[in-house]
Each structure stands twice: as C-alpha cells, then as structure tokens.
Amino acid sequence: MGDKATAKKLILFDIDGTLITDSGASREAFAEALRETYEFTNPLDSYDFSGQTDPQIAHMVLGDAGFAVNEIDDKLPRFWSLYLTEMSRRVSPERVRALAGAHHLLSRLRRVPRFTLALLTGNIEQGARIKLAPPDLNGFFAFGAFGSDSARREELAPVACRRAAAIHHFQGSDVVIIGDSIFDVRCGVPHGATTIAVASGRTSLATLEAENPSFLFTSLEDSDAIIEAIG
C-alpha cells in the first residue's frame, strides 16, 4: 500500500470530450481551411472525429473525396496555418468551456507532488493550446504529446514519456491515460498504461465499456474515485 501511495504517475489527458467542449468551433475551422486550401466543400457532419489525430482527419476526409496522399501532404502546411487562424477567430469563453469536474480534478491532481500532468491529444499542438485558453486550462499542462508529433495516436504515449524524462523516468505502468474515446483506451494498451475512460464525449458508455478500460466513469466529477483509480 505504501508503494502505491508514493509511486510517481504521469497522467495524460485527452482534450476534446474529456476536458472541454468547443461547441463545434474546431470542426467549423477545419471545414473552412479545407475549403480554402483544397476547394473541398462537402459537409463534415457524418464524420466522428473522436480519438482521431488532426492529420488522420485531414487524410480521411480528403481521401474519401478522392484526393491522393501526395496532393494532401503538399498543401498541409498552408492548411494548418489557415486552420489555426480560423480556430483563433472562433474560440471564446462562450463557445469553449470546461466539462463538468475538469477544473476541480485538475486542481486536486496538481497539488499532489508525485503526479505529473500532461496532454495526450490528436490536436496539433498550437490548436490544442488555442482550445484550452478560453477555459483557462493551459496552465495545468507544461507539455504533452500531440497530433503534430505523430499522426498515430498509439505513438503519443512514448513521446509524452520522453518529454517527462527531465522530471522522472516514467514507464508504461507509471502512465495513466484519461480520455473519452476508444482510441484513448487503445493507445494505452501496448504500453501497459492504466486507462481511464470517461463517457463525457460522443462515445457511449457501452462502447467504452466494450474496450475494457482499466476504469470507466460517466464524467470527471467524482474526483475522489478518479484519484483512487490513478493510484
């Protein structure tokens, strides 16, 4: 019991559907950047972007429309620039808000010296920081692993561990991944991480349960239970 109570933990949080809702701002920005960069005007309503990285989303949507991989990649730098501009125009405290329990849980976790908080998100880094600004959540996370580090979500946990190495050498069993999608659960499995699924996004409780996360909650509101699950 003493070891559990003193073990250092790297706690990696997803953003969309876990910490915040942006009321569709990022989807609107994505659509506008697609239009300006690729002259793509198809609706995005049918797509569920939960757990996907931003590069995966771009390739998925444009690939479905018949764009070749090289056509997509050649224009991605311009696309990201436009996307970030459009995001900045759309985010506001009225549109982007923290989900229930997020502030309270993060505040409690930050006060525990053996816990290190970081991000693990499919957002490109600048996009993540833009989204987290209105609900004032950036200050909880000095670093993270982002869609701009790898398009493959399962590669992001090791990125976060490398960035945390100056604090502590975290291994898979020291890592806790908290997210609202099946991909948040799946990306922790190869590394032996503890996975905490939260049904606060688009993915149903039943769908998350079928992924066999280490722990499952309906929201971040029960901070006592979540901290106990973290160990």
LOFI-147348 format. One record per residue (C-alpha): x, y, z; residue in one letter. Coordinates in nm, 2 decimals. Example, Ala and Ser with C-alpha at 12.3 -4.5 7.8 and 13.67 -1.06 7.14 Angstrom:
2
KEMAR u v w code
KEMAR 1.23 -0.45 0.78 A
KEMAR 1.37 -0.11 0.71 S
END
This chain:
231
KEMAR u v w code
KEMAR 0.00 0.00 0.00 M
KEMAR 0.29 0.24 0.08 G
KEMAR 0.44 0.18 -0.27 D
KEMAR 0.11 0.27 -0.44 K
KEMAR 0.07 0.58 -0.23 A
KEMAR 0.42 0.71 -0.32 T
KEMAR 0.45 0.59 -0.68 A
KEMAR 0.51 0.87 -0.93 K
KEMAR 0.25 0.89 -1.21 K
KEMAR 0.24 1.06 -1.55 L
KEMAR -0.13 1.15 -1.61 I
KEMAR -0.21 1.21 -1.97 L
KEMAR -0.53 1.39 -2.06 F
KEMAR -0.72 1.40 -2.39 D
KEMAR -0.88 1.73 -2.46 I
KEMAR -1.20 1.72 -2.67 D
KEMAR -1.49 1.55 -2.50 G
KEMAR -1.27 1.49 -2.19 T
KEMAR -1.17 1.83 -2.06 L
KEMAR -1.36 2.06 -2.29 I
KEMAR -1.64 2.11 -2.54 T
KEMAR -1.58 2.37 -2.81 D
KEMAR -1.94 2.38 -2.95 S
KEMAR -1.82 2.28 -3.30 G
KEMAR -1.56 2.56 -3.33 A
KEMAR -1.28 2.33 -3.44 S
KEMAR -1.50 2.15 -3.69 R
KEMAR -1.61 2.48 -3.84 E
KEMAR -1.24 2.59 -3.86 A
KEMAR -1.14 2.26 -4.02 F
KEMAR -1.42 2.29 -4.28 A
KEMAR -1.32 2.64 -4.37 E
KEMAR -0.95 2.56 -4.40 A
KEMAR -1.04 2.26 -4.62 L
KEMAR -1.24 2.49 -4.85 R
KEMAR -0.97 2.75 -4.88 E
KEMAR -0.68 2.50 -4.92 T
KEMAR -0.83 2.21 -5.12 Y
KEMAR -1.16 2.36 -5.25 E
KEMAR -1.33 2.09 -5.06 F
KEMAR -1.69 2.18 -4.97 T
KEMAR -1.85 1.85 -4.87 N
KEMAR -2.02 1.86 -4.53 P
KEMAR -1.83 1.70 -4.23 L
KEMAR -2.14 1.62 -4.03 D
KEMAR -2.13 1.24 -4.10 S
KEMAR -1.77 1.21 -3.95 Y
KEMAR -1.70 1.12 -3.59 D
KEMAR -1.36 1.26 -3.52 F
KEMAR -1.34 1.13 -3.17 S
KEMAR -0.99 0.99 -3.09 G
KEMAR -0.85 1.07 -3.43 Q
KEMAR -0.54 1.29 -3.48 T
KEMAR -0.58 1.61 -3.68 D
KEMAR -0.35 1.46 -3.96 P
KEMAR -0.56 1.14 -3.97 Q
KEMAR -0.88 1.35 -4.00 I
KEMAR -0.74 1.55 -4.29 A
KEMAR -0.63 1.24 -4.47 H
KEMAR -0.95 1.05 -4.40 M
KEMAR -1.18 1.33 -4.52 V
KEMAR -0.98 1.42 -4.83 L
KEMAR -0.90 1.06 -4.91 G
KEMAR -1.27 0.98 -4.91 D
KEMAR -1.32 1.27 -5.16 A
KEMAR -1.06 1.11 -5.40 G
KEMAR -0.75 1.32 -5.31 F
KEMAR -0.42 1.14 -5.35 A
KEMAR -0.19 1.13 -5.05 V
KEMAR 0.08 1.35 -5.21 N
KEMAR -0.19 1.61 -5.30 E
KEMAR -0.29 1.62 -4.94 I
KEMAR 0.06 1.64 -4.80 D
KEMAR 0.18 1.90 -5.03 D
KEMAR -0.07 2.16 -4.91 K
KEMAR -0.08 2.06 -4.54 L
KEMAR 0.14 2.34 -4.42 P
KEMAR -0.10 2.60 -4.57 R
KEMAR -0.39 2.41 -4.44 F
KEMAR -0.26 2.41 -4.08 W
KEMAR -0.19 2.78 -4.09 S
KEMAR -0.54 2.85 -4.21 L
KEMAR -0.69 2.61 -3.96 Y
KEMAR -0.52 2.79 -3.67 L
KEMAR -0.63 3.13 -3.79 T
KEMAR -0.99 3.01 -3.82 E
KEMAR -0.97 2.85 -3.48 M
KEMAR -0.85 3.17 -3.32 S
KEMAR -1.14 3.36 -3.47 R
KEMAR -1.40 3.11 -3.34 R
KEMAR -1.29 3.02 -2.99 V
KEMAR -1.43 3.23 -2.70 S
KEMAR -1.53 3.16 -2.34 P
KEMAR -1.89 3.14 -2.46 E
KEMAR -1.81 2.86 -2.71 R
KEMAR -1.53 2.67 -2.54 V
KEMAR -1.60 2.56 -2.19 R
KEMAR -1.45 2.31 -1.94 A
KEMAR -1.66 2.00 -1.89 L
KEMAR -1.81 1.91 -1.55 A
KEMAR -1.55 1.83 -1.29 G
KEMAR -1.24 1.92 -1.51 A
KEMAR -1.12 2.22 -1.32 H
KEMAR -1.17 2.07 -0.98 H
KEMAR -1.00 1.74 -1.07 L
KEMAR -0.70 1.91 -1.23 L
KEMAR -0.66 2.14 -0.94 S
KEMAR -0.66 1.85 -0.70 R
KEMAR -0.41 1.65 -0.91 L
KEMAR -0.17 1.94 -0.95 R
KEMAR -0.14 1.96 -0.57 R
KEMAR 0.00 1.61 -0.55 V
KEMAR 0.38 1.62 -0.59 P
KEMAR 0.41 1.27 -0.72 R
KEMAR 0.16 1.34 -1.01 F
KEMAR 0.28 1.49 -1.34 T
KEMAR 0.01 1.62 -1.56 L
KEMAR 0.05 1.63 -1.94 A
KEMAR -0.16 1.62 -2.26 L
KEMAR -0.21 1.33 -2.50 L
KEMAR -0.43 1.46 -2.78 T
KEMAR -0.48 1.43 -3.15 G
KEMAR -0.49 1.80 -3.18 N
KEMAR -0.18 1.97 -3.33 I
KEMAR 0.00 2.15 -3.05 E
KEMAR -0.09 2.51 -3.14 Q
KEMAR -0.46 2.41 -3.19 G
KEMAR -0.46 2.24 -2.85 A
KEMAR -0.33 2.55 -2.68 R
KEMAR -0.58 2.77 -2.86 I
KEMAR -0.87 2.55 -2.74 K
KEMAR -0.75 2.53 -2.38 L
KEMAR -0.71 2.91 -2.35 A
KEMAR -1.08 3.02 -2.30 P
KEMAR -1.15 2.78 -2.01 P
KEMAR -0.80 2.87 -1.87 D
KEMAR -0.67 2.51 -1.87 L
KEMAR -0.33 2.56 -2.04 N
KEMAR -0.16 2.63 -1.70 G
KEMAR -0.22 2.28 -1.58 F
KEMAR -0.01 2.13 -1.87 F
KEMAR 0.36 2.23 -1.92 A
KEMAR 0.39 1.98 -2.20 F
KEMAR 0.23 1.69 -2.38 G
KEMAR 0.22 1.48 -2.70 A
KEMAR 0.02 1.60 -2.99 F
KEMAR -0.11 1.51 -3.34 G
KEMAR 0.17 1.73 -3.47 S
KEMAR 0.42 1.48 -3.31 D
KEMAR 0.27 1.18 -3.48 S
KEMAR -0.04 1.10 -3.68 A
KEMAR -0.06 0.77 -3.50 R
KEMAR -0.22 0.80 -3.16 R
KEMAR -0.05 0.49 -3.02 E
KEMAR 0.29 0.65 -3.07 E
KEMAR 0.20 0.95 -2.85 L
KEMAR 0.24 0.80 -2.50 A
KEMAR 0.61 0.73 -2.56 P
KEMAR 0.65 1.09 -2.68 V
KEMAR 0.50 1.22 -2.36 A
KEMAR 0.73 0.99 -2.15 C
KEMAR 1.03 1.12 -2.33 R
KEMAR 0.93 1.48 -2.26 R
KEMAR 0.87 1.40 -1.90 A
KEMAR 1.21 1.24 -1.86 A
KEMAR 1.36 1.55 -1.70 A
KEMAR 1.11 1.50 -1.42 I
KEMAR 1.12 1.13 -1.38 H
KEMAR 1.18 0.82 -1.60 H
KEMAR 0.82 0.70 -1.65 F
KEMAR 0.75 0.35 -1.78 Q
KEMAR 0.42 0.22 -1.91 G
KEMAR 0.29 0.11 -1.57 S
KEMAR 0.36 0.46 -1.44 D
KEMAR 0.14 0.62 -1.71 V
KEMAR -0.24 0.69 -1.68 V
KEMAR -0.43 0.79 -1.99 I
KEMAR -0.77 0.97 -1.94 I
KEMAR -0.99 1.01 -2.24 G
KEMAR -1.34 0.98 -2.39 D
KEMAR -1.29 0.76 -2.70 S
KEMAR -1.20 0.40 -2.78 I
KEMAR -0.87 0.53 -2.92 F
KEMAR -0.77 0.68 -2.59 D
KEMAR -0.81 0.33 -2.44 V
KEMAR -0.64 0.15 -2.72 R
KEMAR -0.34 0.37 -2.73 C
KEMAR -0.25 0.28 -2.37 G
KEMAR -0.28 -0.10 -2.42 V
KEMAR 0.05 -0.16 -2.60 P
KEMAR 0.24 0.03 -2.33 H
KEMAR 0.08 -0.13 -2.02 G
KEMAR -0.07 0.21 -1.91 A
KEMAR -0.37 0.25 -1.69 T
KEMAR -0.66 0.36 -1.90 T
KEMAR -0.95 0.57 -1.76 I
KEMAR -1.24 0.61 -2.00 A
KEMAR -1.48 0.89 -1.94 V
KEMAR -1.82 0.89 -2.12 A
KEMAR -1.84 1.27 -2.15 S
KEMAR -1.79 1.29 -2.52 G
KEMAR -1.96 1.14 -2.83 R
KEMAR -1.87 0.78 -2.74 T
KEMAR -2.13 0.59 -2.54 S
KEMAR -2.07 0.43 -2.20 L
KEMAR -2.14 0.08 -2.35 A
KEMAR -1.90 0.13 -2.64 T
KEMAR -1.62 0.24 -2.40 L
KEMAR -1.70 -0.05 -2.17 E
KEMAR -1.65 -0.29 -2.45 A
KEMAR -1.29 -0.17 -2.49 E
KEMAR -1.22 -0.29 -2.13 N
KEMAR -1.06 0.02 -1.99 P
KEMAR -0.89 -0.01 -1.65 S
KEMAR -1.16 0.22 -1.51 F
KEMAR -1.48 0.38 -1.65 L
KEMAR -1.66 0.69 -1.54 F
KEMAR -1.95 0.89 -1.68 T
KEMAR -1.77 1.22 -1.62 S
KEMAR -1.48 1.38 -1.43 L
KEMAR -1.70 1.49 -1.14 E
KEMAR -1.62 1.21 -0.90 D
KEMAR -1.26 1.33 -0.83 S
KEMAR -1.22 1.11 -0.52 D
KEMAR -1.29 0.79 -0.73 A
KEMAR -1.07 0.90 -1.02 I
KEMAR -0.78 0.98 -0.79 I
KEMAR -0.82 0.64 -0.63 E
KEMAR -0.82 0.48 -0.98 A
KEMAR -0.50 0.67 -1.07 I
KEMAR -0.34 0.52 -0.76 G
END
